[in-house]
């Protein structure tokens, strides 16, 4: 190393101790970017560290599975929480995470270029508050394990920390155990799945790649299938497999070795095509809806489900709650392994601990206990929240537990976005004094576009960052949504011990009440309509929840999301008369379109979800008459065939579904009737999907169902 570091013996001793401990060191430069870069260049000489700002986000993700000696995060160029979470685990033992920031006093006032990702084009960066930076700065200022180099006064502050020597290679045994367990799923007895979990930097995905390579080198030909929300999540798996097999890795999604293959396939394609596989690996399984995981476990009998516990792009803590218990009940011989030993550095690493504190990724959610006697539902003061790290950790960890795709970026959005508000439900702690947080809602204000922007958007000449609900609705022809005001529920979460107590629906009702009060106090803001709504990957439980709360679907995506394997749904609830009139028109078009979509783009939609979509659709009663009842009776009595009666049966089924009091519990034969009449599926497909022996068994179910709804439809017609 070159000056000015050579003359500082204490610093030399520190760096030697860091290397001996196989830990990493965080070095914080407080001052100008140019000043810091000169010192870094003198320090490292020709061994230049990697500057994260020199890489586009996709390239940063490709660092996964690599090793770095030193990484530089230059906050003057943009402080990106997700990129910090991705890159920091790649620093190897004895390496450095170098952070360059303005002075801590001035940093919160700096207009971070990364703020642009949160703002609509043209909005000034100064719109962002800097709360996340203030929170981060407090950690960097107070942690005793940081080496600080300060431009003002030319200060160097050594960390106050002891660096014990590493004495174990347990991490290699940890990974070897996982590799053997993965291989055993493919070679041992069937129907014994493996659940593999690990924190970041534990070598989980690498272990999957090594295991696949060992299987492909075996005597038997193997078809190994891999799926994940996105290919980038498993690129490291393919790279390690390729390198182990001596194959040049060029981001292939299909590797061949001898007679064996390793193939990446999106989840929706696997569910549709059900290709044969000697082993199916589902990486980042916590991002996959539980219903799809159950479907995969029914189709394949050799499976490995893996998930990151505290991820940079999502969180797997709720994975155990949602799926592992179900898997164990169906397959008692399921094996579970958690990789706990870091693969590149020693345990209790200071850099990992500091990054986890900054990104709030560090472990089990703290109980939201407080000495405060405050209870009830209220909007949180975000300026005060930054100075209450335990409360902030409680709120964010609750979101992490409930929503897999909550990421470090969401922490910054939650604290800094000018249109986001945080709402908390706090109630008395049943186990002691004080109160605790039991529910959280993140709400974002959207829409309200002016005339010129509405014109550009309606002619598809522009699309603004964010504003999901109004732009989504406008994209299907309803440009009147653009000037309207929408409050989008970004996240809603209830602590596990308080679920099934209607807290989520209560929070929504209270927010709606507050929004109505705000509208009444400022009526001019509601001229274009005010809505509250949400967008989510649609499954039965979520759709049922939102409908029970009075929200109605107005859009369903025409293709499955690659990450979830589900269709994205938009639900809304009008909060004034102008919004009510718009919602009524949008709903009418939604149901007219749905009939065609179910026969085309949505033929594979879960049949059990379709009755929910039609619920309260208010279909026109004039579409039915007494002739319908006559033909229903003829079909039930087997006086006419299904093919002859099908058009009438279809109209009758839609009418019946549209009556909100008719759905209730799923009657026997409903799902089969929906699949046949509304989705146009063949008798063979319906028999296969619903475990019937053939057409005769299916039609028996359908005929009984039609007989059951016949009387209800007749009564409605007679009451007209």
N, C-alpha and C positions, 0 to 999 in steps of 0.2 A: 504494500500500500504506500501511497505517496503522501506528502504533506497536505493539510496540516495534521494528519492523524498520527504520523510517525513519532512525534515527540511526546505523546500522551501515554505513559505507561499504564495508567489506570484503565484507559480505554482498551489497550492491548490485552490486559488481563481479563477485562470483561468479555471481549470477543473470544478469547481462548476458553473461558468458562462456558460461554454459550455453545461453542462447538463440542466441548466435552460432555455437556448435558444432553446433546442432540435436541435441544430446543431451538426456537427461532427468536429473533429480536425485532421489536418494532422501533424504528427510528423516526422521530417526529421533527421535521425541519419547519420552524416557524419563521417565515420571512418571504422574500420575493422568490419567484420561480427561478429566475436567472441565477441568483445567488446560490440557491440550493443545488442547482444542476452543476455549477462549477465545483462545489465541494464534493458532490457525488462522483463526478468524473475524476477528481484527484484521488478520491478514496479507492475506486474500483479500477482505475487505469483502463487497460484494454478489455477487461472483463465487464463490459457494460451491462447494467441491469435492464430489465424489460420495463418500459414505460407503458402502462395500461392505456393511456390516452392515445398511443400510437396505433392501437388496434381497434377496428370496428367491433361492435358487440358480438357478432357471429364468430369472429376470430378469437375473442376472449373465451367464448364457450368451448372452443376447440383446444384450449389449454387443459381441459379436464383430462386427467390421466398422465399429464406430463410433469416434469420436475423443473423448478426454477430455483436459482441461487438467490436472486433478489428481484423484487417487484417494486415499482415506484407508482404510487397513486398521487398525481399532481392535482390538488383540488382547484388550482387556478384554471386548469383545463376542464374541470368537471368532476364532481364527487358523486360517482354512481354506486349506490348501495348494492345493487345486484352484481355488478362486476367485481366489487370488493369481495362479496361472498363466494363468487365462482373462483376467483384467482387465488385468494389467500391460502386455501388448502394445498395448492401446488408447490408452495415454497418448501424446500427440503430442510432437513436438520442442519443447524448452523447457518441458515439463510436469514434474509432480512425482508421485512415489509417496511418500505420507506414511504412515509406520508408527508407531502409538502402542503402546507396551508398558509394562508395569511396569519397574522398574529391572532391569537384567540379572541382578543377584544374586538377586532375588526372583521373577523371571518363571517359572523352572521349577517353583516350588512353587505357582503360581497355578492354580486349578481352571478351566481354559479351558472356556467353555460349549460349544465345538465338540467337546469330548471325548464329549458325549452321543451323537454319531453312531456311536461305536465301542462303546458299552456297551449291555448289556441294560437295559431299562427298570427303574429302581429302583436300579441299581448306583451308588454314589457316584462323582463325578467324580475324587475323590482316588485312585481305583484306577489311573488313568493315571500313568505315570512322569514325563512331561515331558522325555524324552530328545530328541525332535524340537525342542522349544523350546530346549533347551540347545545343540543343534547350530546352530540358526538364530541364537541369541544370540551365539555365538562369531563367526559371519560378520559380523553387524551391528556387533560390537564392534571388529573388526580391519580391516575393509575401509577403505582410505584415501579412497574416493570418496564417502563419506557425510557429509551435514551432520547433526550431532547437537545436539539441544537437550535439556538435562537439567534436570529440576525441582530436584533436590537440588543446591543451590549456585548455581542460576540460570546454568548454564554453556551456552555455545554453542561448539561445536567445528567449525571450517570444514574441508572436505575438503582433503586434500593431493593435488591432482590438477591437471594442466594440461588445458585445454579447447580443442583446436585448432578453427579455423573449418572449416566444411564447404564444400567447393569443387566438389562434383559433384552432378548430378541423375541419376546413373547408375541409381537405383532406378526411375525412370520408364521408362527404356529397357528395363530388366530385365522389367518388367511388360508393356510393349508387345510385346516379343518373345514372351512367353507368350500374349498375346491373339491375335496373328497365327498362332501355331502351332496354337492350339486351333481357330480358324476354318478353318485349312487342312485339318484332319482331316475336317471336314464338306464342304469344297468341292473338295478335291484327290482324288488317287487313293485308292481304298479299300484296306483291309487294311494300313494304316500307322498303327498306334496311337501315341498320345502318352502318355508317362509324365511327369507333372509333380510334382515334389517341392519342398518348401520348409520352412523352420523357421517357427515362429510369427511372426506380424507381418510376413510378406513379401508379403502381398496376393495369395496364391494363389487363395483362394475368390472374392475380388473380381474377379480376372482372368477366372475362369470365368464370372462373371455378366456382365461387360462383353462377353466374346466371344459369349455366348448372345444378348445384346441386339443386337449387330452382325449376327449371323446372322438373327435374326428381322426385322430391318429390310431384309434383302435382297429381291431380286425374287422368288425362289423360296420357296414355302411349305415350311416345315421343321417336323418333329416332333422336338423336342429332349427327351430323356429323362434324368432325373437320379436317381441313387440314392446312398444313404449309409447307414451304420448307424442313424442317427436323423435326422429332419428338421432338428433344431436345428443339425446340422453344416453344413447347406447353406442355412439361412435367410438368411445373409449373401449367398450367391450370388443368391437370388431377390430380395432387397432391392436389390442393385446393378443387377440386370437390370431390375427394375420402374422404378427411378428413372431409368435411362438411357432407358427407353421412355416416360417421362412418366406412368407408372401409379402411383396411390397404393398404397403397400405396406401390406397388412394381414395379413401372415403367410400369404399365399396359397401353396398348393402347386401351383397351376395358373395360368399366365399366358398370355393370348392377345393377339397383336398382328397385325392383318391376318389372313392365312391361316396364320400360324405359331403354334406352341404350345410352351410349356415346362412340363413336368410332372414332379413328384416321384413316385416309385413305390418302395415297399419292395423289397428285393432278392428276397425269396421270391416276390413277386407277379410280378416280371419273369421269373424263371426258370419259373414255372408258365404264365404267359400269353404270354410272348414277343411283346409288342406291337411293331409296326414303329417304327423310329426313324431319323431322318436323322443323329443323333448321340446316343451314350450316354455320359454323364459319370458315372464312378464316383468319388465323393469319399471320402476317408479309406479308400482301397482296401486299406491294410495291415490293416484290421480284418476284411476279407472272406477267408474260407477260400480257399486257392489253387485248390481244385477248382472253386469257384464262379466265380472269375475266369477260369479256363480255359474254363468253360462259356459265360460271357458272350462271350469272344473267339471262340468257335465260332459263336455265334448272330448276333453283330453284327459288321459289318466297318468301322465307324467309331466308335472308342472313345477316350476320354480317361480315363486312370487317374491320380488325384491322391492324394497322401498327405502328411501333416505329418511331418516328420522327428523333431522333439522336441515332442510335443503335451502339452496339459494333461489330456487324457482318454485318452491312449494314445501309443504310440511307433511310428514307421514305419521304424525303422532296419533291422529284419529284413525289410522289404518287398523290398529288392533281393536279399537272399539267397533269399527264398522264391519270388518270382514273376518279377521282371524278367528273370532269366537264361532262364527258360522262355519268356517272351514273345519275347525276342530270337531264340531258337532256332527258334520257329515263324514269326516275322515279323521277318526280318533288317532290314527298313526301319523298324522301330520307332524313334521319336525320343524322346530323353530331355532334359528341361530341368529345371534346378534354379534356383529363385529364391533368390538369396543376399543381395540388398540389402534392408534394412529399408524399409518403405514410409512409415512415419510419423516416422522419426528416423534419425540418421546411424549408420554402422557403429561398432562398438566402443563401444556405448552402455553406460554404467555401470549403469543400472537393469537392463537385460537381463542383464548379466553377473552381477550380485548375485542376481537372482531365479533364474537358472540354477544358481548355486552352492547356493542354499537348497533348490531342488527337484531338484537333481542331473539337470538336463535339458541340460547344456551341451555335448554333443558326443560324439565317438567315445569308447567305453568305454576307460578306461585299462587297460593290461595289469596283471594282478593280480600283478605281480612283487613280491617282498619279499625282504629280506635274511634273513628268518626261515628256519630249516631245518625248521620244523614241516611235516609232511605227514600225510595221512590225512583222516578224516571226523570232524567234531566239531561240537558245538553252540556257537554264538558267544555270548560274553558281551556283551549289548547295551550295558551301561554302559561297557564298554571300547571298543566299536565307535564310539560317538559321538565319542570322542577320537582316532579314527583315520580322518580324513576320506577319505584315499586308499583305504583298505580298504572303507569304507562306499560310496564311489563305485563301486568295482569291483563289489561285490556287487549294488548297485542297477542299475547299467548293464547287467550281465549279464541281469538280469530284464527290463529294458527291451528288450534286443535279442531276447530269446526270446518275450516275451509282449506283444502289441500293447496290450492293455488295462491294462497296468501304468501307473498314474497317480501324480501327486504324493501323493494321499491314501494310496496304498499305502506310500509312504515313511514317513508318520506311523504307519500301522498296523504296519508292520514293526518300527519302533523302540519304539512305545508300548503296543500292545495287550497287556493282561495275559495273554491266552491264546495268543499267537503266539510261536513259537521259530524261530530262524534256524539252519540247518545248512549247513555249508560243506565241500566236498571240495577239498582242497589237495594238490598233487603237485609233484614236483621240476620246476623250470623246465628244459626240454630245451635251451634256448639259452644258459643261463648258470647262475650260482650262485643259491641261494635257491629258494623255492617260489612257486607261484602258484595262485590260485583257478581251478578248472576246472568246478565245479558248485555249485549253490545250491538249497536246498529251504526254502520257507516252510511251516510247519506250524501249524495252529490247532486247539486243543482245543475240542470242542463237546459238547453234550448234558449228561447228568447232572442233568436236571430233577428237582425234588422232587415229592412226590405231588400237592400242590395245583396246581402249575403244569402237571403232566401232565394233570390233570383238565380244566383250562381249555383247554389246547391240543387235547386229544383231542375236546372238544366244539366246537372251532373258535370259542371265545369269545375267544381271544387268540393273537397270534403275536409271538414275540420277535425283535428285531433280531439278525441273525447266525444261528448254529446251523443252517446250511444243510442239512447231511446229515440229522440226526435229524428236523427238521421236514419235510423233503422226503419222507422215507420214511413218517413218520406221516400225511402228508396223503393217502396212498393206503390208509389203514386199519390201519397197523401202529403202534399207540400204544406198544408195548413198546420202540420205538426211542428214545423220549424220555428215559427214565432211563439208557439206555446211554451209554457214553463213546465219542466218535468223535474221531479225529485226522484232520482234513481237510488234504490236500496242496493248499494254496492256489496255489503256484507251484513249478515244478521246471524248472531251466534248466541247460544245459551250454554252455560256451564253444564257439564254432564250430570251433576247431581241435582240440577234444577229442571231438567227436561221433563216433558209431559205434564207441565203445570200451566200451559197456555201463556208462558211469559213472552214468547216470540210474537204471538198475535196481539197480546196486550201492548207490547212496545209499538207495533205498527199502528194500532188504534190511537195511542197517545201522540204519535208523530202526526198522524192525520189531523187530530184535533188541534195541535199546535199550528200546523200549516194553515188550517182553516181560519184560525184566529189571526194569524199573520196576514192572510189574504183580506180578511174583513177590515183590518186596520189600514190596508193599502190597496183599495179596490182597483186603482188604475193599473196595477201590475197583473191583474187577472183578466184583462180584456181578451186576450188570445187563448185563454184556457189554462187551467192548472191541473196537472196530473201527478200522481205518485206511481211508481212502477218498478220493475226489475227485469233483468235478462239473465237467463240461467240455462245450463244444460238440462234439458227436460227429461225427467223421469216421473213415475206415478206419484211418489211420495211428495216431491217438491211441487208438482203441479197441483196435487190435492191440497197441500198446505196453502198455496197462494189463492186458490179458488175459495177455500173455506174462509179466507180473510177478505173476500169480496173483490179480488183482482181477477180480471178476465183476459184471456189470451187474444192478441190481435195479430201476432205473427209467429210462424214456425219456420225455422230455416229449412231450405230445400235439400240440404246435404248434411250428413253427419259431421260433427266436429272431429278432427283427427285425434285430438287429445282425449276426449271423453267417450267418443263413439256414440254420442247422443246428438239430437237436433236441438239447436238453440231456440228458446222460446222467449217471447216478449209478452209480459203481462202488465196491465195498467189498471188504474182506478181513478175515475174522474173526481175532482174536488170542487167543481163549480158547474153551472149550467152550460157554459160554452164548451167545456171539456166533455160534458155528458153527451151533447149532441154529436160531437166529433167521434167519440168512442162508439156510439151507436152505429154510425155509418161505417166505421172501420171494422166493427164486428160483423156487420152484414156481408161485407166483401170477403172477410176472412173465411166465413163459412161457405160462401159460394166457391171460393178457391179450394177449400179443403176437400170438397167432394172429388174434384179432379186430381188433386195431389195424392190422395190416398190410393188412387188407382195407378199412379205413376211414380213420382219421386218418393212417396211415403209408403210404398207397399210393404216395406220391411219394418215399419214402425210397430212397436209393441202394441198388439191388438187391445190389451187391457188398458192402454192409455187413451184410446180413442173415445170411449164413453165420457171420460173426463173432459176432453176437448169439446165435445158437443153439449156438455151440461150447460143449462141456462142459455142455450143459443137462440131461443125464441123463434123457432122456425115458423113460417107462415102456415097457419092451420088450413088455409084454403087449398093447400096442396093435397089434402086428403078428403075423401068423401065416403059415402056408404058402400060404394063399389069396392073400396079397399077392404072393408070388413068382410065382404062376400068372398073376395079372393083369398084373404087370410084363412077364412073358415075352410075354403076348398083345399088349401094346401095342408092345413092341420089334419083334415080328414082324409088326406092322400087322394083327393079327387083330381088334383092336377100336379104336374111335376114341379120340381124346384126351378128348372130352367124357364118354364112358362110363368111361374109366379115371381121370379126373382126381382123384376123391376118394381113390382108392387111391394114386395117384402123389403126392398131397400128403402123405399120412401117411408114405409111404416116404421122401420128401425130408426131412421134419422129422426122422425117425429117423436118417437118414444124416448130416444136419448135426449132430445131437447127439453123434455119436461124434467125440471130439476128434482122433482119428488119421485121420479121413476127409476133413477139409477140405484141409489142406496147400496146395499150389498150386492156383489156381482152374482146375478142369477145364473144357474147352470145353463150352459149353451150360449151365453152372451158373447164370449170372446170368439167362439167358433163362428157365430153368425156375423160378427163384425169383420172377421178375416175374409169370409166368403163374399158377403154382400157389399161391404164398403171398400175392401182392399183388392177384391178380384182375385184372391188366391185360389189355387186349384184344390180340389178335394184331396189329392195326394199330399200337398203341402200342409194343409190344415190337419189332416190325420197325423202326419209326422210331427208337426209342431206341438200338437196337443195330446200326443201319446194315444191315438185311437188306432184301431186295427185297419180301418179303411173307410170308404164313403158311407157305408151303411151305418156304422157306429156314429160318425159325425152327423149324418142327417137325422138320426134319432134324437140327438142332443138339440139340433137346430129346431126340429119340429116341436119338441116340448117347450123350447123357449118361446117360439112364435105363439104357441097356444097360450102361454102365460101372459103375453103382452096384448093378445087379441082383445080381451075384455077391457083393458085399460084404454086402448085406442078407441074402441066402440063407445065407451062412456064419454070420452072427450068430444067425439064427433056429435053425439046426441046433445051435448050441452051447448053447442054453438048457437 
